[in-house]
Amino acid sequence: MKICPEGWPFILGSLAVALVLFAIARSANSVVLGALCGVAVLAAAFCAYFFRDPTRVIPQNNRWILSPADGKVMEIVETNDPSTPEKMQVIRIFLSVMDPHLQRAPISGRVSRVQYKEGKFLDARDPKAAFENEQNRIVIEPSSELGLRGRVVVTQIAGLIARRIICNVKEDGQLKAGDKIGLIRFGSQVDMVLPKNVIWKVRPGDRVEGGSTVIAEIPA
C-alpha cells in the first residue's frame, strides 16, 4: 500500500512510542504499559490507513469533470459566495476519517490563484463550516480545449479534527485532470464551484472517489 509522504512522521512516531513502551513494559513486567504499547501500534496502523494513497485510473475525456476528493456528497446548490458573482453551483463533499484525504485536480488547466484563509474548526458537516472554517481555495482556469466557460474553484476546508491543510500547487502552475493537489489531515470537507451549465452525474448521498468518479459533464 502506497503512503502519502505527509503520513510518515505520524506512523514512525507512533511506532517509536510503541517500541519505547514495549521495552519499558518488558523490563518492568507492566501490563498497563504493555496495553499502551498496543494502543500505539494501533495508532500507527490507523495513520497508515488514513494516509494511504490508493491507485486510481483517471478517466480520459475532456468533457468530464472529476471528483476532487473521496467522500460523500452532502449537497449541490447555487453558490452565494460573494467572490463568485456569476451564476455558479457548488458541490460539497464530506471526508470522514476513514476516507483517503488526498485532493486531486478535477480538470486540466492553469492555477490562477491560491488563497489561504484562517478560520474556525467547526464540524465539517456544519452548514457554516464552508464559510467560517480555516480553508484554502485553489482557482483553476480550464484549458481552452475543454470548452468550459468560467473558472473552477476547489476549496480545502478544515474540520473539527482536521487542523492542517496542505496545498501542493502554486499560482501559474499547470494541472492535468487527476493530478494530486493537496491533502487535509483527519476529517474535513472539500467544496468545488462549477459553472451553472454543467450536467451533474451525481446527487446528494452518493459516494465519490477523487480522480476517478465523474461528477459532472461539460455540455457539447
N, C-alpha and C positions, 0 to 999 in steps of 0.2 A: 504494500500500500504506500503510495506516494504521500509525503507530508509537506505542508507549506513550511518554508524556512522560518516564518514567524512563530511556529509552534514548538520548535526545538528547545528554546530556553525553558518553556514550561514543562516539557516532557523530561528533559535531562535534570532539571531542578527537582522535580518530584522523585525521580529515580535516585538522585543523590541523597535526598532526605530519607528515602526508604532504606538505602544502604547504611546510612549512619544509625538509623533506628534499629535496623537488624543487628548491627554489630553490638550496640549497647544492650539490646534486649537479650542477645545470646550470652553476653558476659554476666549480665545481672539476672538472667533467668526470669525476665519480667514478661508476664502475659500481656499486660497493658501496652507496653512498648511494642511488643510483637503485633498486637492488633493495630496500633498506629502505623506500623510498617506496612501492614496490609492495605490500610487506607491510602497511604502514599503511593503504593503500587497501582491501586485502582485509579487514583488521580492521574497518574502518568498514562494509564490506558485510556482514560476519558479524553485527556488532552490530545493523544494520538488520533483518537476517533474524531474529535472536534476539528482538528486542523488538517484533516485528510483532504487530499487534492484529487478527486475522482477523475478518471479519464472520460472525456466527453467527445462525441462525434459531432462536429459543428456542421449544421445544415448549410449547404452551398446554394443559396438562392437569393439574389439581390432584392427581391420583393419581400422577404421575410424579416421580421424584427424578432430578435431572440430575447428570452428572459435574461435579465441582468443578474439574477440570483436564484438560489434554491429556496423553496419555501411554499407558503400558502397564500394565494391571492385573497387579500382582505376586501378590496373594493376597487372599482373602476368608476371614476367620477370626473366631471368637468372641474378643472382646477380653478381655485380662487386665489391663487398666488399672485400678488401684485407685480412680481417680477416677470410674469409671462402674460402680458395684456391681451395677446392674440388668443383666439379660441383654441384651447388645448385640452387634453384629457390626461389624467394621472392614474397610474395603476400602482397600488400599494401592496407590497409583498412582505409577509411576516416570516422571519427566520427564527426558528426555535433553536435551543442549544443542541438539538440533535441533527440539525441541518449543516451541510458544508457551508462555510461562511466566506468563500471567495465571491467576488463580483466580477462579472465579465461584460465586455462591450456588446451591446445589443445590435449594433450596426457598424458598418465601416465608415470612417470619417475622420475629421480633424478635431482635436480637443481645443476648443476656442477659449475655454475658461475653466479654472478650478478654484472654487471658493469654499473656504472652511469657515464655519460659524460656531462659536461656543454656545452652550445652552444647558438645559436640564437633562436629567436621566429618567424621564418618565417611562413606564412600561411601554414597549414598542406598540402594543395594541391599543393604547390610549389615543383617541382621535386628535388630541393636542400634541402628540409626540412629533408628528411631521412638521410642526411649526415651531415648537418650543425646545426640542431636544438638540443636543450637540449634533452637528451634521457636516457633511462635505458634499458639495454639489459639483458635478462634472458635466459640462456643457459640450455636446458633440455636434458639429456641423456635418450633416450627412454628405457622403461622396456624391458628386453631381450625377453619376450614372444611376443612382438609386431612384431618382425621380420623387424624392420625398421633400415636400415644401415645408420648411420650418425646422427648427433645431430639435434635438433630443436631449433631455436632461436626466441624468441618473444621480440620485441623491442617496448617499450612505448615511443612515441615521442610527445613532447610538441608542441603546435601550436601558432598561433598569439594571441589567447586569453588564451589558457591553459598555466598556469605558475607554475604548481605544479604537479609533478609526485609522486605517492605513490606506493611503492612496498611492498607487504605483504609476500614475501618469502625470505628465506635465503639459502645460499650455503649449499649443502648436505641435504637439505630438500626433502622429498618425496611428490610427487603430484599424484593425480588421475585426469583423464580427467574430465574437467568441474569445477575443484576447482577454487575458486577466488584467483587471484594472485596480483591484484593491481587495481589502479584507476588513471585516469588523469582528471584534473579539467578543464572544459569549452572548448571543441572543440580541436581535436587532431588527431593523426594518430597512427595506430598500424601496424607494419610490422611483418611478420613471414617468416623465412628462413627454407626451407624444402629440403631434398634430391631430386635430379632431377628425380628420377624414380617413384615418387608418381603419382597417377592418379587424375587429378583435377576434381572436381564436380561442380565448379562454374566458372564464367567468369567475366571479367570487366563489371561493371554496375550492377551486382547482389547485392541485399540486403542480409546481413547475420546477424545472431544473435549469440552472444557469448555463447558458451557452448551447443548450440543445433543444429546449422547448420553444416552439414558435408561438409567440403570444399575440402577434398582430401581423397583418399583411398590408403592404403599400398598394393602393389601388393602381390598376394599369392605366 
